[in-house]
C-alpha cells in the first residue's frame, strides 16, 4: 500500500502529516488483510493515495484501546488535559497551510475555504481546552435535613465519532475536543472519501502529547467499522454528522445498548427576504449561504422566499452575482469547486430537470461545466413551484431555488413545511417582524441579516429530523457526560 502520489507533492511541506494507516492505541496500523481504500481528487478523478481498510475485529480492538486508556485520561487533572489540547490547537495553526492543502486534494473545496476550515477546526480545540478547566460540580440546596447535595458531571466513557466528507477537519475537532476535554476517550471514523485530514490531525495529536488509546482514528468501510461500535456496550456515546437517512440507521442500531446520541443531520434551510430589508446585504449574504463549499453544506440555503414587491429585483441581482462566481480546481482558489462525487452531480441534474418540467424558469447555469465531470455550474431557478423535489429535498450543491411569497403567515408556513429544522435565514429591518418570525420558525438556529452564525461558543444543532443534542459551547461538552447526584450525610 502506498500514498506516494500525495506525499510527493511539493506544496505539502511536512510530508509526515500524510498518513495512510489507521491510528490505534498510539500506533499506525495497516489492515491485517492488507486491504486499502483509494482516495481520489474530485477535481481530476485521479487517485491521490490509499488508506487502510480495517476489519470489524480491528475496529473493536480500537474500542479496547480506548477503554483501557479511559481511567488514566479521565483521572488527569483538568488543567493537564487542557494543556495537551492547547498544544494540539497550537500545532494545528502552525501546520495550517499543509492541513488546508491536504483537504483541498481530497475534498476539492477552494483553498481559502480550506484554510478557513482549519481555523474553525482549531477554534474548537482552543475553546474546549479552556472549558476543560471549568468546575463541573454544582451545589444544590438540600431538601433533606442534615444532608448535603451535589450534582457531578462525569465523562461517559468511550465515545464513537463518525464524521462527514464536507468538513473533514472541523466536524472531527468539534466532537473530539469536547469529548476529550471532559475526560472521554475516542474512536473516530472519518469518511472514506476524505480520510487524510483526520489522519493528519491524529499525527498532530500524537505530537501534542495525547496518550496512546485516547484518540483513535479508524479508516475503512463505514458499515464494517461502525456497526460493531453501535452494538458494543463499552461505547457509551455516539456522535454522528451526516444524512438523516444514515442517522436513523445508527439510531436503530444503537438502541440495544442505549447509548447517548448526538446527531447533526440533514438541513433544508429557508431564506426569507422581506421588503424593506437592505437588498444589497440580502443578495450578498444569500449568495454566501447558497454557494459556500460549492453548496455542499448542511447550512446551505435550499429554498429562497422573496416578498413579491422586491421579487424581480432580488432575482435579477442574485442571478447577476451568481454568473460572476468563478469555477475551478481548489488550489486555484475559485468561488466554486468540484462536487464530491457523481451521485452529487446527478442530484443537481435531477432537481433542475424536475423543477423545469414543473414550470420553474432557468435564470442561469443548469449544466455540468467543461472543467470536468464533477463540476456543476452555479445555477439559479426562479418561480419554483412548491411541489418540486428541490423544495422538499436537500440539494447539497450549487443550485438555488427562488420563489415569491405574499404574506408573513404564508412564508412561515412554507418555511416550516419540512421534516428538517437546522437553520433558517431571515432578512428584515422591522424589529417586531424579526422577533415574530424568529419565534415562529421551527429551526434550531436562526440567522438574521447575516449568514455566518457558527463558532465554538455557540450551541450548534437542529430540531425535528435535523438531529439530536448540540455541538459547540458548554452544552457540546455536556453531551459527553453523565449526571451523578450525591446526597451525603456526615454522621
C-alpha positions in Angstrom: 0.0 0.0 0.0 1.3 3.4 -0.9 0.2 7.0 -0.8 3.2 8.3 -2.6 1.1 10.3 -5.1 0.0 12.6 -2.2 3.3 12.6 -0.3 5.3 13.5 -3.4 3.5 16.9 -3.8 5.9 19.8 -3.4 3.3 22.1 -1.9 2.9 19.9 1.2 5.9 20.8 3.4 5.6 18.4 6.2 5.2 15.0 4.5 4.8 13.2 7.8 1.3 14.7 8.1 0.2 12.4 5.3 -0.6 9.0 6.8 -2.1 6.0 5.1 -2.6 3.8 8.2 -5.2 4.0 10.9 -4.1 5.4 14.2 -4.9 2.9 17.0 -3.5 2.9 20.6 -0.8 5.3 19.7 0.4 3.3 16.7 -0.1 3.5 12.9 -1.9 0.3 11.9 -2.3 -1.3 8.5 -5.2 -3.6 7.9 -4.4 -7.2 8.8 -5.9 -8.2 5.4 -3.8 -5.7 3.5 -7.0 -4.2 2.1 -7.0 -0.5 1.2 -9.4 2.2 0.1 -8.4 4.5 -2.8 -8.9 8.3 -2.3 -9.5 10.4 -5.3 -9.2 14.1 -6.1 -12.7 15.2 -7.1 -11.3 17.9 -9.4 -9.3 15.5 -11.6 -10.6 12.0 -10.7 -7.0 10.9 -10.0 -6.2 8.6 -7.1 -4.1 10.6 -4.7 -3.5 7.9 -2.2 -4.8 4.9 -0.3 -5.7 4.2 3.3 -6.0 1.1 5.3 -9.4 -0.7 5.3 -9.7 -2.2 8.8 -11.9 -5.1 9.7 -14.7 -5.2 12.2 -12.4 -7.1 14.6 -9.7 -4.4 14.2 -12.4 -1.7 14.8 -13.3 -3.4 18.0 -9.7 -3.5 19.0 -9.7 0.3 18.9 -12.5 0.3 21.4 -10.4 -2.0 23.7 -7.6 0.6 23.5 -9.9 3.5 24.3 -11.5 1.5 27.2 -8.1 0.8 28.7 -6.9 4.4 28.3 -10.1 5.9 29.8 -9.3 5.6 33.6 -5.9 7.4 33.3 -7.2 10.1 30.9 -10.3 10.9 32.8 -8.2 10.8 36.0 -5.9 13.6 34.9 -6.3 16.9 36.5 -8.5 19.1 34.2 -5.6 21.5 33.6 -3.4 18.6 32.4 -6.0 17.7 29.8 -6.3 21.4 29.0 -2.6 21.8 28.4 -2.5 18.8 25.9 -5.5 20.2 24.0 -3.8 23.6 23.9 -0.7 22.1 22.3 -2.9 20.3 19.8 -4.5 23.6 18.9 -1.1 25.4 18.5 0.2 22.6 16.2 -2.9 22.9 14.0 -2.3 26.6 13.5 1.4 26.0 12.9 0.6 23.5 10.2 -2.5 25.3 8.8 -1.3 25.5 5.2 -0.4 21.8 4.9 -3.7 20.8 6.6 -5.6 23.0 4.2 -3.8 21.7 1.1 -4.4 18.1 2.1 -8.1 18.9 2.5 -8.3 20.5 -1.0 -6.7 17.5 -2.6 -9.2 15.0 -1.1 -12.3 17.2 -0.8 -11.9 19.7 -3.6 -13.0 22.9 -1.8 -11.4 26.2 -2.6 -8.1 26.8 -0.8 -9.3 29.8 1.1 -12.3 27.9 2.4 -10.0 25.1 3.4 -7.8 27.5 5.3 -10.9 28.9 7.0 -12.0 25.4 8.0 -8.6 24.8 9.7 -9.0 28.0 11.7 -12.6 26.9 12.5 -11.5 23.4 13.5 -8.7 24.7 15.7 -11.1 27.1 17.4 -13.0 24.1 18.9 -9.8 22.7 20.3 -8.8 26.0 21.8 -12.3 26.6 23.3 -12.5 23.2 24.9 -9.0 23.4 26.2 -10.3 26.3 28.3 -13.6 24.7 29.1 -11.8 21.6 30.4 -10.7 23.7 33.4 -14.2 24.8 34.4 -15.6 23.3 37.6 -18.2 20.5 37.0 -19.7 20.1 40.4 -22.9 22.0 41.3 -24.1 22.5 44.8 -27.8 22.1 45.3 -29.9 23.4 48.2 -30.8 20.3 50.2 -34.4 19.2 50.6 -33.5 16.9 53.5 -32.4 17.8 57.0 -28.7 17.2 57.8 -27.9 16.2 54.2 -25.5 17.8 51.6 -26.5 17.5 48.0 -24.2 17.8 45.0 -24.6 17.1 41.2 -21.5 15.9 39.4 -20.8 15.8 35.7 -18.7 12.7 34.9 -17.3 11.6 31.5 -19.5 9.0 29.9 -16.6 6.8 28.8 -15.6 5.7 25.3 -17.2 7.9 22.6 -17.6 7.0 18.9 -17.3 9.8 16.4 -18.4 9.5 12.8 -17.6 12.5 10.6 -18.5 13.5 7.0 -16.6 14.5 3.9 -17.7 18.1 3.5 -16.0 19.4 6.7 -13.4 16.7 7.4 -11.4 18.6 10.0 -13.9 20.8 11.8 -16.5 18.1 12.3 -13.9 15.9 13.9 -12.4 18.5 16.3 -15.9 19.9 17.3 -16.7 16.4 18.6 -13.3 15.1 19.7 -12.2 18.2 21.6 -15.5 18.4 23.6 -15.3 14.7 24.5 -11.6 14.7 25.4 -11.9 17.9 27.4 -14.4 16.3 29.8 -12.3 13.1 30.0 -13.7 10.7 27.4 -11.6 8.6 25.1 -12.3 8.5 21.4 -12.7 6.1 18.4 -13.3 8.1 15.3 -14.2 7.1 11.8 -13.8 9.7 9.0 -15.5 9.4 5.6 -13.7 7.1 3.3 -13.7 10.0 0.7 -11.7 12.3 3.0 -9.6 10.3 5.5 -6.3 12.1 5.1 -7.5 15.2 7.0 -8.4 13.1 10.1 -5.2 11.1 10.0 -3.2 14.4 9.8 -5.0 15.6 12.9 -4.1 12.3 14.6 -0.4 12.9 13.8 -0.6 16.3 15.4 -2.5 14.9 18.4 0.3 12.5 19.0 2.9 15.3 18.8 0.8 17.3 21.3 1.2 14.5 23.8 -2.3 12.8 23.6 -1.7 9.5 25.3 -2.0 6.2 23.5 -5.5 5.0 23.2 -7.2 8.3 23.9 -7.6 9.4 20.3 -8.0 6.6 17.7 -8.8 7.1 14.0 -10.1 4.1 12.2 -10.3 4.0 8.4 -12.2 1.5 6.3 -15.7 0.8 5.0 -18.3 2.6 7.2 -20.6 -0.4 7.7 -17.6 -2.6 8.7 -16.1 -0.1 11.1 -19.1 1.5 12.7 -21.6 -1.3 13.2 -19.5 -3.1 15.9 -19.4 0.2 17.8 -23.2 0.6 17.7 -23.6 -2.8 19.3 -20.7 -2.5 21.8 -21.9 -1.6 25.3 -18.4 -0.2 26.1 -19.1 2.6 23.6 -21.3 4.8 25.7 -21.8 7.8 23.3 -22.0 8.1 19.6 -21.8 11.4 17.7 -22.6 11.5 14.0 -22.7 14.2 11.4 -24.3 13.2 8.1 -27.6 12.4 6.3 -30.8 11.9 8.2 -31.2 8.5 6.5 -27.9 7.2 8.0 -28.8 8.9 11.3 -32.0 6.9 11.5 -30.0 3.7 10.8 -27.5 4.5 13.6 -30.3 5.3 15.9 -31.8 1.9 15.4 -28.5 0.1 15.6 -27.6 1.8 18.9 -30.9 1.1 20.6 -29.9 -2.3 22.1 -27.1 -0.6 24.1 -29.0 2.6 24.9 -26.2 5.0 24.1 -26.1 8.7 24.4 -26.6 10.0 20.8 -25.6 13.3 19.3 -26.6 13.7 15.7 -26.2 16.6 13.3 -28.3 15.5 10.3 -29.7 17.0 7.2 -30.9 20.5 6.6 -33.3 22.3 4.2 -32.6 25.9 5.1 -35.1 28.6 4.0 -34.0 32.1 3.3 -36.9 34.7 3.9 -36.4 38.1 2.3 -38.9 40.8 3.3 -39.4 44.1 1.6 -37.7 47.0 3.4 -34.6 45.0 4.1 -31.2 46.0 2.8 -31.4 44.3 -0.6 -27.6 44.5 -1.2 -27.0 42.7 2.0 -29.8 40.2 1.4 -28.3 39.3 -2.0 -24.7 39.1 -0.9 -25.5 37.1 2.2 -27.8 34.7 0.3 -25.0 34.1 -2.2 -22.8 33.1 0.7 -25.5 30.9 2.3 -26.1 29.1 -1.0 -22.7 28.7 -2.6 -20.2 28.2 0.3 -18.4 24.8 0.0 -20.0 24.7 -3.5 -23.3 24.3 -1.9 -22.3 21.1 -0.1 -23.2 22.3 3.4 -26.0 21.3 5.7 -26.4 25.0 6.4 -26.7 25.8 2.7 -29.7 27.8 1.6 -32.1 25.5 -0.1 -35.3 27.5 -0.5 -35.2 31.2 -1.1 -38.5 33.0 -0.5 -38.7 36.7 -1.5 -41.6 39.0 -0.9 -43.4 39.9 -4.1 -42.7 43.7 -4.2 -38.9 43.1 -4.3 -39.0 39.7 -6.0 -38.0 40.7 -9.6 -35.2 42.9 -8.4 -33.8 40.3 -6.0 -33.9 37.6 -8.7 -32.1 39.9 -11.2 -29.4 40.9 -8.7 -28.9 37.3 -7.4 -28.6 35.9 -10.9 -26.1 38.6 -11.8 -24.0 37.8 -8.7 -24.2 34.0 -9.4 -23.0 34.5 -13.0 -19.9 36.3 -11.6 -18.8 33.3 -9.5 -15.6 31.7 -10.6 -15.3 27.9 -11.1 -12.1 26.0 -10.8 -9.9 23.5 -9.0 -9.4 24.1 -5.3 -5.8 25.0 -5.4 -6.6 28.0 -7.7 -9.0 29.2 -5.0 -12.1 29.8 -7.1 -15.6 30.5 -5.7 -16.9 27.1 -6.8 -15.0 23.8 -6.8 -16.0 20.3 -7.9 -18.7 18.4 -6.2 -17.7 15.3 -4.2 -18.9 12.5 -6.4 -21.0 11.6 -9.4 -24.1 10.9 -7.2 -23.9 14.6 -6.0 -23.9 15.9 -9.6 -26.7 13.6 -10.7 -28.8 15.0 -7.8 -28.3 18.6 -9.2 -29.4 17.4 -12.6 -32.4 15.7 -11.3 -33.5 18.7 -9.2 -33.1 21.1 -12.1 -34.9 18.8 -14.6 -37.8 18.3 -12.2 -38.1 22.0 -11.5 -38.1 23.0 -15.1 -40.7 20.3 -16.0 -43.0 21.7 -13.4 -42.8 25.3 -14.5 -39.7 26.9 -13.0 -37.5 29.3 -15.0 -33.8 28.7 -15.6 -32.1 32.1 -15.0 -28.5 30.8 -15.3 -26.4 27.6 -15.2 -28.2 24.3 -15.3 -25.4 22.1 -16.7 -22.1 20.5 -16.0 -19.0 22.6 -16.5 -16.3 21.9 -19.1 -13.6 21.6 -16.4 -14.6 18.0 -15.6 -17.5 15.6 -14.8 -17.8 16.7 -11.1 -18.0 20.4 -11.8 -21.6 21.8 -12.0 -22.3 25.4 -13.0 -23.8 27.6 -10.2 -27.4 27.6 -11.1 -30.5 29.8 -10.4 -34.0 28.7 -10.8 -36.8 31.2 -10.3 -40.6 30.9 -9.9 -40.0 27.4 -8.5 -43.3 25.7 -7.6 -43.8 24.2 -4.2 -44.3 20.6 -5.5 -40.8 20.3 -6.9 -38.2 18.0 -5.5 -35.8 20.9 -4.7 -38.4 22.4 -2.5 -38.7 19.2 -0.4 -35.3 17.6 -0.6 -31.8 18.8 0.5 -30.0 19.7 -2.8 -26.4 19.8 -1.4 -25.0 21.5 -4.4 -24.8 24.9 -6.3 -28.4 25.1 -7.4 -30.5 28.0 -5.9 -34.3 27.8 -5.9 -36.2 31.1 -5.6 -40.0 31.6 -5.2 -42.2 34.6 -4.3 -44.4 35.0 -1.3 -47.2 37.3 -0.3 -47.7 37.3 3.4 -45.7 36.7 6.6 -48.1 34.0 7.6 -47.8 32.2 4.2 -44.0 32.2 4.2 -43.7 31.0 7.8 -45.9 28.0 6.9 -43.9 27.3 3.8 -40.6 27.6 5.6 -41.7 25.2 8.3 -43.2 22.7 5.9 -40.3 20.3 6.1 -39.1 17.4 8.2 -35.8 19.3 8.8 -35.1 22.1 11.2 -31.4 23.0 11.3 -31.1 26.7 10.3 -33.2 29.4 8.8 -32.1 32.8 7.3 -34.2 36.0 7.7 -33.7 39.4 6.2 -35.8 42.3 7.6 -35.3 45.7 9.3 -38.6 45.5 11.2 -37.7 44.6 14.8 -41.2 43.3 15.6 -41.2 41.2 12.5 -37.8 39.8 13.2 -39.0 38.8 16.7 -42.2 37.2 15.5 -40.7 35.3 12.6 -37.7 34.1 14.6 -40.0 32.7 17.2 -42.3 31.1 14.7 -39.6 29.4 12.6 -39.2 25.7 13.7 -35.4 25.6 13.4 -32.6 25.2 15.9 -30.8 28.3 14.6 -32.0 31.5 13.0 -29.6 33.9 11.3 -31.0 37.5 10.9 -29.5 39.8 8.2 -26.4 37.6 8.0 -25.1 34.2 7.1 -22.3 33.2 9.4 -23.6 32.2 12.8 -21.4 29.2 13.7 -18.5 29.1 16.1 -17.0 27.3 19.1 -19.0 29.2 21.7 -22.5 28.6 20.3 -24.7 25.5 20.6 -25.0 24.1 17.0 -27.9 21.8 16.2 -31.4 21.4 14.9 -34.9 20.3 15.6 -37.1 17.7 14.2 -35.2 15.3 11.9 -32.2 17.6 11.7 -30.7 16.0 14.8 -30.3 15.4 18.5 -28.3 17.3 21.0 -26.0 20.2 20.4 -22.3 20.6 19.4 -20.1 23.6 20.5 -20.5 25.7 23.6 -20.5 24.1 27.0 -23.6 22.2 26.0 -21.5 20.3 23.5 -19.2 19.1 26.2 -22.0 18.1 28.4 -23.3 15.8 25.7 -20.4 13.5 26.6 -21.1 13.5 30.4 -23.4 11.7 32.7 -25.1 13.3 35.7 -24.4 11.8 39.1 -26.4 13.0 42.1 -24.7 12.6 45.5 -26.7 13.0 48.7 -24.3 12.9 51.7 -24.8 12.7 55.5 -21.6 13.2 57.5 -22.9 11.2 60.5 
